[in-house]
Amino acid sequence: MTKIKRLAPKTCPDCGVEGSLFIDDDRKLTCRLCGYKDHRGDASPTEGVNDEDRRSQWNVTYGTPNTPEVDRWAEVKYSSGLDYTRQGDYDKALEAFHDAVDQQRDFVDAHIWIARLTLDPDEKRHHYGEVIAQMPMNLEAQRELLVLKGDLTREEADRASDMSREQDVRDAEFAVGTQLIEIICSNCGGTLEVPSDKHEVTCQFCGHLEEVKQSGGFGMQSLSAAMLKERGQGTKWRVGQHLLHCDNCGAERVITSKKMTQQCPFCGSNHVIKSDALKSFRQPDGIVPFRLKPGAARESLDASLNSFSEKLKGIFVNNRAETVQLTPVYLPFWMFDVSAQVSVTKIDNTSKRNYLQASQAQTRTELGDGLNNVPYCGVTSPPHRLTDKLEKYDLEAVKPYDPKLLAGFTAELYSIDYQDASLKVRGEIGERFRFRHNHDPNGDYQTIVGYLIQQISFRLLMLPVWIATIVEEDGDVRLGLIHGQTGQTLLGKAVKS
């Protein structure tokens, strides 16, 4: 990991004020007092390589690495297409590759070469789509489809294709400008709120019922496609400080907290962080409303605090609660869908008397399988030893994300991104596959379950949790989590205050 190169001193060169520089929306160091901008490092635009010129840049190698079984006649046509490509006769090459595909529809390598050589965007899209249908993890097809959709520029795609280079990850040394959405009533300008036991957004002054987003916005995204887009952007920024500008009163302040919802300390207006100048985080895809009322949350907590195990523990330590503070909080959770090829090998160790009996005592079965909505919490506090134990949420209740739905709530901004979360959740994925297919490596009758992940997709959901801060009579402090739908209660360890 590298740090952002020093573009200017910490003191503004124009007005001389220290601590006034921040990274603005144009990604330039800017003084928030006098408006100074550091233009060093500006690059003039360069012309890209068009699709016709790119055809000569493809490296022609013989063989069919993506198609294990190839029809003989299709292979002959494919080899002819490679010969014509090497000679630069792209029309004849395309004709030969089309003949190969006509002979064998699932000939992935031929589809790839047609997509590479054709100048027709629709034909490119069709053949790269055929590749994805058979090989969902094919990075070239994913990358080029993103370009065709306009989600990646050609420059970004070329940068993403260089897998030999590590991604540039940098720490921003200055506060980063932030875009905020003010949560106000469209009727009177008053403060909005969403009662913890309801789903409606209501103005607490005039009673106006505010409209919220009703459709779309919480679909899954391919993990590999998202990683390609991130690599294409060049630099991944880690932001320690955000500069918040209140459009209501004009006040500015620098914060280091990871809260997605903020209240201006000067005028009291409520805001939700939308994005920052370095695009260091993404917006949620959906939100699951609270179902548990405040009274029910307190009852669930009291039941856990008065349980037999807690009373038994109280014999040795004074764990009686003196004060309890309950706060409804939305926590960010990455939800993963996984498709995999699973192999199940059954071994009968009781029949191994000779070679024939031993070979007959082992069977292997391969099948496709998948998992939906495998969760991983995107924050480190509350700790994962608690958040990992939260019961499954009813995701039928998910609503498209709308900042208004966070009115009156605390919402956390994730500190663990989707890439790190996908690595950490793989252990849980493996355990689920092994449990589902009865993995048992012990005894005379063994079942060995292996799996190969073929595709992972994800989304970011805000899930409801009541967070309890419990101060005990001896001064120790405990953290408690109450599931915002079911009332499941989890108690953390007491910590000396």
N, C-alpha and C positions, 0 to 999 in steps of 0.2 A: 504494500500500500504506500502511495506517495502523497505528499501534501501539495495543496495548491501553490504554485510558484508565486512568490511575492510580486504582485503587479504594481504596488505603490506602497509607500510607508503608511503606518497606522495613522499618522497625522495628515489631514487633508493638505495637499500642496498649495491650494488656493487660499483657503481661509485660516489654515493653521490649527483647526480644532481637532483635538485627539478623540478617537472613538466615534467619529461621525461617518466613517466609510462603511458601506454595505454593498452587497451584490444585488443589483437591480434586475428587472425583468429581462433586459437585454444582455444579461450575464456580464456586465461591466461594473467595475468598482465605481461607486457613485457616492458623493457627499450629500447627505440628507439635509444639510443646512444651506450650502451655497450652490448645489447642483453640479459640482465638478464631476466630470467623467474621464476615466483613464481609457484612451483609445489605442494604447499600444497593443500590438498583437493583432490588429484588424487585418484580415486577409482579403485579398481581392478574389472575386468569384472565378472559378476555373470551369472550362467546358468539360463535360463528361463524355464518355465513349458511348456512341449510339449502338443499338442492337445489331445493326449490320456489321459494324466494325468488331463487335464482341465475338462474332462467330469464329473469327480466325484465332481467338485467344484460348479456345477450348483445347485442352490437351487430349489428343487421340491415343487411347491405349486399347489394345485388343483384349477380348474376354468379356464375360457377362457376370460381373460380381454381384449384381442385384437380383439375378434370376437363376435359381439353382438348376432347374430342368428346362432345357430349351429344345424346341422342335428343330430337327435337322435342317429343313428347308428354311425356316425362319432365321436360323443361325447363319446360313449362307447369305441371305439377303442383308442381314445385319452387318456381316463382315464387309459386304460390298458398300454399304452405306458409310462405314468407317473409312474405306479406301477413298471414296469420293470426297469425304470430309477432309481428309488429309491433303487431297489435291485441290481443295477450294471450290469444287463443283457442288454447291449446296443444293441446287435444284434436283440433281440426280441422287444426291445423298438422301434428301427428304423422301423421294420416290421409293428408294430402297427400304428406308426405315418404315414407311407406311406399309409396304408389302410385308415386312416382318411382323408388324402389328396385326395386319389382316389375317396372317397365318396363325398367330398366337396372341390372343387378346391380352394375356397377363405378362407380356414380355416387357418388364419394367425398364430395362436398359434402352430398348428401342423408343419407348415413350419419352425417356429423358432426352435422347438425342433429337427427337422431333421438336420438343419444347425448346431446346437450346438453339436450334437452327431456324425455326420458322420466324417470320417477321410479323405474323398475324397475332395480336394479343389474345384474341378469343381462342385460337388454336393452342397457344402457349398455356392458357388457363386450363383448357380441357385436358391436355396431356400431363401437365403437372398435377392436376386433380386425380388422374388415373394412377399416378405414382403414389400420391398420398393415400388413396384408397387401399393400396396394397402394402405400402410401407409408410405408416403414419409418422415415423421418426426420421424420414428422409429430410435432412436439413436444407439441401439445395432446393427441393420442391417447396418447402415451407417458406424459405427466404424469397424465392422468385414470386410466389403467390402474394406475399406481403407487398412486394414492389408493384405488382399488377393492381392490387387493391388500393394502392396509394398510402399504405401504412408505413412503408419504408422508401426512402429515396434511393436512387442507384448508388450514390456515394456511401450511404449507410449500409446498404446491402453488401457492397464490396468490403467495407470495413468489418462487417460481421462474419464474412466468409473466411477471413484470415484467422484460422483456428490456432496458428502457431504463436500468436501473440496473446499474452495475458491481458485481461481486461484492466484498464487503468482505473483504479479506485483511489480517490483523493479525499482528504479532509479539507473542508472549507474553513479558512482561518478568519473569515469575517462573517458578521450577521448577514443572513440571506433574506431579501425582500419576500414578503408573503402576501398572497391574495386572500382576502377574507370575504365571507358572506355574512351580512348582518341579518339576524333573525328578528324581523319586525312584522307587525300586522300591516297588510296591504290596505286595510280600511282606515285605521286611525294612527298607525305608526307606533302602537304600543308593543309591549313585550308579549311574545308568544310562549305558550307552555303546552306540554303534552303530559297530562296526568299519568302517573306510573301504572294505573290500572286501565287506561283507555288508549285508543289508537288515534284519536282525533287531535288535530293541532288547533288550539283555540286561543284567541286573544283574551288575556286576563283583565283587560280594561273594557272593551266594547262587546266581548262575547262573539266576535266574528269567527266563523269556522273557515280556516284557511285551506285552500286546495293544495294537495301534494301530488307528487308524481305517482301515476297509477300503473304504468306498464313499462316493460323492458328494463335493461340495466343491471340484471343480476345473472347473466349467463356465464358459462364457463369459458376460460381462455386456455389455449394450449400452452403448457409450460415451456416447451422448446421454442415456440413462436415468440413468446414474451422475452425469453433470454436472447433470441436473435435481435429483437428490436432494441433491447438494452445494450447489447454489444455494438449495434450499429450507431448508437448515439455517442460512442467514443469513451466518455468519462462517466463513471458512476460516482456521485458525490455523497459524502457523509456530512450532514449538517448538524452542527452543535448549537447554533443560535439562530433564532428567527427574529426579524424586525417586523413588528405589527404596527400598522397604521390604521387608526380608527377613523372611518369616513364620517362618523357622526359628530365627533368633537375635534378631530384633527390631531389628537394626541398620538405620540409614537413611543414605543418601548421595545426593548430587546428581552426576549424570554429564552430560557433553556429547557422549559418543561416539554413533555411529550403529550400534552393534552390537545385533543382536536377541537374542543370547545373552549372558548375564552370569553371572559367578561372584562370590558374596559374598566379599569379602576378609577377613571376620572368621571365618566358619564354614566357608567352602569350598563351600557348597551352590550348585547350578547352577540357573539360571532362564532362562526365555524370556519376553520382553516380549509381552504379549497386546494391551494397548491403553493409552491414557492418558485423562485426564479430559476432554480437549478433542477426543477422537476424531480426532486429527490424522493417523492412518495406518490402513491396513487390513491385515487378516491375509492371508497367502498363500493361494492356492487349491489349490496342489499342490506336490509336491516330487519331484525326480528323484534317486534314490539314486546314490551313487558306484559306479562299475563298475571303475575303475582302482585297483589295489592300490598301496600305497606304493612297493614295489620297482619296479614297472613305471613309476610316475610319475618316479622318479629316473632310470631308464634312458632315458626319453624326453627328460628334461632334459639328461642327459649327451650324448645323441646330438646335440642341437641345439648345445650348447656346443662340441662337437668337430667341428662341420660345417665344410665347406670355406670358407664365407663367414666364419665366426668365426675360422678360422685365418688367412685372408687379412687380416682386420681386425687380428689380433694382430701383424702385421708393423709396424704403425704405432703401436699403443697396447698396453699391457700389460692385456689383457682376460681373463687366466687367472683362474678362480674359486679363491678361497682358502677361503671357507666358503659353504655353501648351507643354507638353512633352508626346509623344505617344510611347508606348512600346508594341510589340507583345509578349504575355505571354501565355504559356500553363498551365492551371489550372487543378488539379486532381479532377475528379468527380466520385463518386461511383454511379453506375447505377444498380437499383434493378428490378428484375422480381418477381412478386408476384402471387401466386394462392391462392384462398380463397373460402370458402363456404359462400354464401351470403343469408341472410334471408330477405324477404320483407313482412312486415305485413301491410295490409290495413284495416283501421277502419272507419266505417261510424257512426259517433256520432249522426246523425239525427234520427236513428231508434231505439234508446235505450228506448223503452216503456215497454217491458217486457223481461223476461229471454230468450225466444225463439228468439225474434227479435234481442236482443243484441248479442246472439251467432252467428246468421246468418250474422250480420253486420261486422264480423271480419274474414278476410282470411289471410292465411300465405303461402308463396311460398318460397321454397329453391332451389337454383341453384348454379352451379359452375361459377366462374368468375376469371379474371386475369388482371394484369396490367404489361406493359412492359416498361423498361427503365425509371423508376422513379428516378430522379437525386438528388444527395446531394453533395454539394461541400466539398472537403476534407480539406479545409483551413479556417482559421478564418479571414484572411486578403487577399483579399478584404472581407468586412463583408457580412454576409448572407442576410442582408436586401437588398443587391444589387444582389448577385449571385443567390438568390432564384427567382429573377424576370427575369432572362435570358430566352429568348424564347427557345422552343424546338429545339435541333440541328438535322440536317439531318444526321442520323447515318448510312445511306447507304454509306456515304463517308468514314467511318472508315477504317483505315489501321492497319494491325498487327503492334504492337509496335516494333520499331527498334530505338536504340539510335541515329542513324545518322539523323533521321527525326527531331531531336531537335537541329541540328547544326544551330548556329546563333541566337537561341531563348533563352529567359529566361523560365525556367520550374520550377514550385514549387513542393516540396516534401510534401505529405499530412501530416497534423498534427492531423487530425481526422480519426481514423481507421474505418474499415468496421463495427465493432461491434457497436461503438458509433453512426456511421452514420445510421445504420439500426434501432436503437432506436429512433433517432431524426426524421427519415423520416416516421415513422408509422402514425403520425398525418396527413401528406399529403396523405398517402395511404387511410386512413379512409375517408378523405374528398372526394377523387376521387370516391370511391365506393358509398358513399352517394349521390354525385351529379349524378353519372351515373344512379342510380336507383330511382331518384326523391324523396329523403328523405325530408319529410315535416311533422314535428310533431305538427303543429298548425292547427286550423280551424276545421270544421265539418268533413272533409274528410282527415284523417291523413295517412301518409305513413312513417312507421318506418323501417329503413334499419339497419340491424346488419350484422356483418361479422366475420368470424373466419379464420385467416391465416393458410393455410395448408403447404405452402412451400415458401421459399424465396431464390433466387439465386442472385448473384451479379458479377460485373466485375469493373475494374478500367480503366477509359478512360481519356486521356489528351485532353482537349477541348480548342479551340483557343479563346482568348479574347484580344482585344486591351485595355490596361490600360492607361488612361489619367491622368496625374498629372497637375492640373490647378492652377496656382497662380494668384489670383485676384489683381486688382489694389490697394485694401486696405490691401494687404498682406495676406489675408486668403488663405487657400489651400483647394482645392476640389479634390475628386477622381471621375473619370468617367470610366465606362465600356462600350466598344463597342463590340457587338457580332461579333465574327470572321467570321461568315458566312452571317448573314442577315443585319448587320449594326445597329441593335437595340441599342439605346444608353440609358444608365442609369447614372444619376448624383447623387453623394452623397452630404452630407451636408458640408458646409464650416466650416473649423476649423481654429482657430487662430494659426498662425505660431509662 
